[in-house]
Amino acid sequence: TIKAILTAGDATPEQIYKQLLQQKVEIVLTAHPTQVQRKSLLRKYAEVTETLAYLERPDLNTFERSQARQRLERVVSSIWGADEIRRTKPRVQQEAAGGLAILESVLWEAVPEYLRKLDNQCQLALGKKLPIDVSPINFASWIGGDRDGNPNVTPDVTREVVLQQRLRAARLLIRDLNALFADLALSKKFSPELMELAASVKESPHKRELYRRVIGHLIQRLVKTAREYEAELTRMKVSAVSSGNVLPENSFVVEGWQNVEPLYDVEELMQPLKVVHDSLVQSGFDLVANGLLVDIIRRLAVFGMSLVRLDIREESTRHTMALDAITRHLGIGSYKEWTEEARLSWLTSELSSKRPLLRFDNIDEYVNFDSTVITTLKTFEMASQIRSADLGAYVISQAQTASDVLAVMLLQKQFGMTSSKGNMMRVVPLFETLDDLVNAPSVLETLFSIPLYVGAVKGRQEVMVGYSDSAKDAGRLAACWAQYNSQEKMAKCAALHNIELTFFHGKGGTVGRGGNPSVYRAIMSHPPGTINGRFRVTEQGEMITQNFG
């Protein structure tokens, strides 16, 4: 593709390279519609595929071919005797575990391989290497965060899913670092920065092998981190996903983790790994540096410390009900009955105020709030207690007005989540029905005319476009035309106000849900000037396994 662009004269090598570094594509895994096939059968189908491919090898001897055929027959026989679909609805945690299993078993290996191929193409066509920490593709998830119409997604469930994600990531990184530890048995030629980093590790049996000294310390810190997550899950009275010891049997580091600090942030791990990489390159060990170590750095850049960022989605009327309960409690009227102008005036006033609306030390003490309001407030409380790096967007389904967006910002502010603190979730209105799509540009115009809002979003806005609901509301052809026109107008509005607009497309699966058999052609069919190197799209339910598993 790069060569074709250059041949056609559509861009210079510098332009292509710059665009690759700025590109941001995020695939968002969702559990809707639910995957009905059982994970055990999906694994067996994959085994059948692998065995058939193995049997195609021309170098197999008679015994090897016979064993492979027997293995294939065993798997097919076990499939025939199994129930093909789930007979009971899976719990949210089970759906989340299924999504993580795809990340762990497929994408953890596939993403570094894809980035290696992209890097190779850049070197051949552009004469430049990709930075080792570039991440043109990322992953997010709704599984465990999408509470729109699903009462089973409680604040505790979301908290548990995030902990399980972090635990999985820690275990995968421990496994990778153990393999790296085995590779880096080098006892000479270290950069000054590496020597300084190794000297900061106080206790280690590795006096001469400084790379092992550094990597071993990182493994200890990750083990301490994983143990903390396991303890927290135990306190929540749930078991850790993929039970077993944190350290693999062939681990080189089995002691000392109790005496080190845990490792929570990406940069805490990324910085020492880059020091190791730079030291290897400077010392003439380029081939070693660009092996497993680069793969780990790229995984860390793409997956972070939690594998995926978790979006939260809630219906707009839930926020209206919560603010209505608060305004009634304060004796200033019914928020629900106010006009849009009155709502915007009050919301902007409260967002600019330093005082909180209410004290939320104990949400349950507000006995005049109904259970739905309490749950909504506890969702924001839970989000404020989770590391901001673990969370993505706050998606408002059935968003219709500018006040729907400001309402979520105000509720976040009540729990200490603000733009100035750097922990505010970006607020994403989801325009789903035909009327909402038609009105979406005027909603953005209103938001971008509020200086307080523009300052809070720091010149960036994300908008989600719904496909299935609009198709059900207006018919597929009318919905497609409305989506096209709405995106064009929203893009013009954003450009007028100098706002960087990213569209989030809620499509996938069947044609009725906005799916398309050709992803490339689907992307190219969007209005010109609406992607600009930034693209977010859902991968829904059973399609996750079909496309990635």
N, C-alpha and C positions, 0 to 999 in steps of 0.2 A: 504493500500500500504506500509506504514512504517513497519507494522508487517510482511508483506510478505518478504520485503527486509531483515529484521533481521533474519527471519526464514531460508531464503536461505543462510545466511551468506555472503551476497554481500557487507555489510558495517557494521561498528560498530555504536552504538548509537551516539557517539561523532561525527563521520563523517557525519551521517545523519543530526544531529542538526546543525553542522557548514555549511553544504550545504544549508539547509533551510534558514539560516540567510543571505547567500550570493546570493540566487536565485533572479533573476530579469527577470520577464516575463512582457512584455508590449504589450497590445492590442491597436492597432491604428485604430480608427474609420475613415472610409472614406465615401465619398458620391458618389463613382463610382463603379458600376452602380447606378444611382439614384433610390431611393425608390419610386415606382410609386403609391403605395397604400396610401390613405389619412390617416392622423393621427387620424381623428375622427372615421374612421372605425376600425382602429387598436385598439383604446380604447374600442370600442364596442365588438370586437372579444374577447378582454381580459375579458370584463364584462361577456360575454357568458360563457367563461371558468370558471370564478369564481363562477357564479351562478349554473352551472352544478355540480361543486364540492360541493357547499353548499347544493344542493338537495340530495347529497349522504349521508348526515348526518342522522343517525338513530334516533336522539333525537328530530327531528322537530315535532311540533304539527301540526294539520290540518291547522290552520290559517297561520302559518309560511310557510308551504309548498305551500299553495295557493298563498300567496304574492310573493314567489320566482318564481313560475310558471308564474304569471302575469308579473313580471319584465322581465323574459326571453322572453316572447311573445312580450313585448313592444320593447325590444332591437332588436329582430329578425325582427319585422315589420319595424322598422326604418332603418335597414340594407337593406331590400328589396327595400325600396323607395329611397335609396341613390345611387349616381354615384360611381361606385366601384373604379375607378382610377382617378388620376389627369388629367385634360384636358389641363393644362398649366404648363410649366416648373417652378418649384419653384426657388425662388431667393436663392443665396448662404446663406444669413442670415436665411432663412426659413429652409434650410437643416441643418445648424448648430444648430438651435433651436430644430430640431427633434432629433439630436444626444444628446443634453443636456437633453432633456426630458427623454431619456432612462437612462442617468446617474442619474437624479434626482428621477425618479419614481421607478427604479428597483435597479440599482447598488449601490446607496447610502445606501440602507438597506441591500442588498445582500452581499456586500464585508465584513462589520464587522461580519456578521453571518458566512461567510465562514472562516474568521480568527479565530473566536471563536471555530469552529469545528476543525481547524488545531491545535489550541492551546490545545484543549482537547486531541487530538490524541497524541500530543507531550508529554503531561503529563502522559498519560496512557502507551505509548510505550517507551518513552525515559526518563521519570522521570524529565523532565524539562519544564518550561513554556516559551513560546515565549516572547521576549521583547514587551512591549505594543506599541512601535513605529515602529515595523518591517513592511516592505511593500514588500512582495515577488511578488506582482502583482501591476501593474500601468496601467494607461490609457493615451493615447495621441490621437491626432486627426489631420486629414488633411482637415477637412471641414472648409473652410475659409482661408486655407493656401496653398492649391494645385492649383497653377496657370498654370500648364502645360496644354496648349491647352484650357484654360478657361479664356477668356478676362474679364469675370465678376468678377474675383477675383482680385480686385484692392488693392493697399496699404490701402486705407480708409476702404474697406470692411474687410480686415484682422484686422485692428485696432479696428473696431466695434465689430467683433466677439470675440476678446480677452476681451474687456470691458464687453460684455454680459456674458462671461464665469465667469469673476471675480465677477460680480454683482450677478449671480446665486449662486456662492459659498458663498458669504457673506450672502445672504439671508438664505441659508440652514444652515449655521453655527449659525446664529442668532436664528433660530428656535430651533436648538439643544441646544444651551446654555440657552435659555429660559426654556426648559424642565429640564435642569440640575440645573438651578437656583431654580426651584420649589422643586427639590429633596434635595438640600443641605441646609436645614433650621437647621443647627447644630450650637449650641452656646457654645460648650466647646471642649476641647482636640484638640489643634492645635500645629503643629510643629513650631519650631523657624523660619524656612524659610518661612512658610505660614504667620506667624505673621508679619515678616518683609515685605513681599509682600503686605499684607493688609494695613500696615502702609504707604506704598508708594501711596496708593489711597487717595487723599486729600479730595475729597468731596463724601460722601456717607451717606445715612440714616442708614446704617447697622453698628452699633457700636459693637454688640456682635456676630452677625452671620458673621464671617469673610469670610467664603467661598462665601456667597452671595455678600459680599463687593467686592471680587476679580472678581467673575463671572459677576456681574453687570457692573463693569468697562470695562470688555472685550466686553460685549454686546454694551455698549455705543460707544466704539472704532469701532466696526464692523458696527454699524449704521452710524457713521460718514464716514466710508469708502464707504459704499453702497451709501450714499447721494452724495459723490464725483463722483462715477461712473455714477450715474443718471444724474448729472449736466453735465458731460463730454459728455454723449450720447445726451443730449438735445442740447449742443453746436454743435454736429455733425448733428443735425436735424433728429435724429432717436429716436424712443420710446424704453423704456426699456422693455425687455422680461418679460412676466407675470406681467402685470401692477398691481398696488396696493401698499399699504403702505409697507414700508420696515419691520416695526414691525408688528407681528401678533396681533390679537385683544386681546389675553390673555397675552400680554407681561407684564412683571413685571417692566420693565425699559422703561419709556416713556419720560424722561427728562434728560437733562445734556449732551447729545451727542454733542451739539454744542461746548462745552468747552474742549473736549478731543482731543488727537491726533489720526489720522486714523491708521489703522492696515493693513500693506501691506504684510509682510513677514511671512512665516510659523513659523519660530522660535519665532517670537514675540508672537504668540498664543500658540505654543507648550510648551514653557518653563514654563509659569504660570500654564498651565493645568497639567504638570508633577509635579509641586510643590504641587498643590492641591491633586493629586493622592497620592504622597508620604506621605503627611500629614495625609490623611485618613487611609492609611495602617499603619503608625506608631502609630496612635491613636486608632487602633483596629476596624476601620470601613472598613475592607477589602471587605465585600460584597457590600457596597456602592461604594467603589473605583472601583471595577471591573464590574460595571454595565454600565450605559449610558456614564459615563466619559471615560472609556476605548474605547467604540465605537467611541466617538468623536475624541479621540487621533488617533485611527487607520484610521478613515476617513481623518483626516488631513494629516497623513503620506502618504496615498495612493493618495488622490485627491488634496492635497495642497490648495492654495488660489485661484486656477483658474479652478478646476475640472479636466482639462486635459491640458497637454502641447501641444501647437500647432506647428506642423511641417510646414515648408515651402518647397514647391517643385517647381522647375523651370527647363526648358530644357537647356541643356548645351550650345547650340548655342546662347541663349540670353546673357549669360555671355561673350561669345566670341565676340559678336557684341558690347557689352558695352565697353570691353577693347579695341577693334579695334577703336571705336570712340574716346576713350581717347588718344591712342597712335597717332592717326592721328592729334588730336587737339594739342598734344605736339610736333608734327613734327618729330617723331622718326620712322615713318613707319607704316605699316599696320599689326597689331597683327594677324589678320585673315590669312594673307599670310605667316607668319613666319613658320618655321619648328618646330617640337615638341621640339627639342633641344634648339632652339633659345627662344621659349616660356618659357621653364623651367628655362633657364639662367636668363631671364629678371624677371620672377615672383619671383624667390628666391632672386634676388638682391633687388627688391622692398619690399619684405616681411621683409628683414633684415634692410631696411632703416627706419629711424625715420621720414623722411619728407613725407607728403601726395603727391599723384600724382597731385591732383587738389584741389581747394577750392570748397566745395559743400554747402556753406551757402544758396545758392539759385540755385537749380538744373535747374530751368526753364530758367536761363539766358544763358545757353549754347544752343543757337538757332541753331547751326550747328548739334546738336544731334537730331536724329529722335525720334518720339514718343515712339517707342519700347525701345530704350536705356534709355530715360527719365524715363519710367515706371519701368524698371529694377533697375535703380539707386534709385528711390524713394522707391522701395521695401526694399532695404538695409537700407535706411534712416529710414523708418518706423520701421524695426526690431531693429535698434539701440536705438529707443526711447521707446521700450517696455521692461518691466522687464525681465531679462534673465530667471527667474524662470517660466515665462509664455510660453517660447519657447522651442522646442525640437531640432530636427535635421533639417539641410538644405539638402534636398535630390536633387541630380542632376540626372534628367532623361536623358537617352541616353548618359550617361558618357562613354567615350571611352579611354581617356588618363589621365596621371597623371596631365597634365596641366589643365584639366577640374576641378580637385579638388583644385589645388593651386589658380586658378582664383577666386573661391568663397572665399577662405581665404583672398585674396588680396582685393576684393571688400568689405568684412566685415571690414578689417583693415582701409579702407578709411573713414569709419564712426565710428571709435573708438571701434570696436568689435574685441578684441584680446584675445589670451590665457592668457597673463600676467595680463589682467584686469579681467579675469574670466567671461567675457560676450560674448565670441565667441560661436556661434552655432556650434555644431559638424557637420562636412561636410561629407555627406554620398553619395558615388557614387552608382547609380543604374545601374546595368548591366542587360540589357533586351534581346538583340538579341543574336543569336547563336555565332556570331563572338565576340561580347562583352564579353560573358561568357568565351569563349576560351582564350581571351586576358586578362581577369581580373587578374589572378595571376601575370603576368608581370607588370601590372599597379601598383599593390600593392608593388611589388619588387622595382620598381622605386621610389615610395613614401617613402618606408621605408629605402631607401638608401640616403635620403636627411636629414641630421641631424636637420636642421631647422624645417622640418615638424614633425619629430619624437618628438622633444621637444615640439612643439605646441600641439600635440594630447595627450601628457603625457602618452604614452604607451597604448593608447586605440584607436581602430579603429572599425567603424561600416560599414558594406557593405550591400546593399540591392540587393536581387536577384529577378528579374522579372520572372513571370510565364506565364502570358497571352500573352505578346508580343513574348516571345521565342517560345511558342507553335504555334503561328500563323506563325512565321518565319521559324521554322524547322520541325514542326509536334510535337505532344505531346510526343511520345516515345523518339525521338532524343533530344528534349528539356530537358526532365527529366534526360537523361544520361549526357547531357552537364552540367546541374545544379549540378548534383552529383559530377562529376569530378572536376568542377571548385571550388566547395566548399572545396573539399579535398585538392586541391593544394593551395588555398588561406589560409586555416588553417595551412598547413605546412609552408608556407611563413611567416605567422605571428608568429608562434612558433619559427622559425629560428631567427627572429629579436626581440624576447621577447615582442611581442605586443599582448595585450588582444583583441581578435577579437570577435565581436558580429554580427551575421547574422540577417538581417531584411528581412522577407519573405513577398513579395507582392502577397499574394494568398488569396483565399476565394471565397465563392459563388459557382458558377457552376464548374464542373470538368474542363471545358475549360479554366477557370481562375485560375486553380491550386487548386480549392476547393477539400475537401475530407470529406466524411460523418463521418469518424472517426478521430477526431483531434488527439487523443492519438497515433493511428497507423501512422498518417501522420508525427507526430513529431519523432516517433521512426524510421521512414524510412530515416531520414537524415543521412549523413555520420557520422561515429563514430568520436568523438572529435570535432564536429562543433557546439555543443550547450553549453556544459559545464556550465549549470545553467544560461545561458544568452540567451534570446529568444525574438524576436520581430516579430509580425505578424499583418497584416492588417485584419480588419473585414469590409467587403465591403457592402455599400449601404443597400439593402433590407435585407441582412443577419443580420444586427444589431438588427432589430426588431425580426426576427425569433429566434435568439439565446439568446437575452437578454430581449426582450420586452414582 
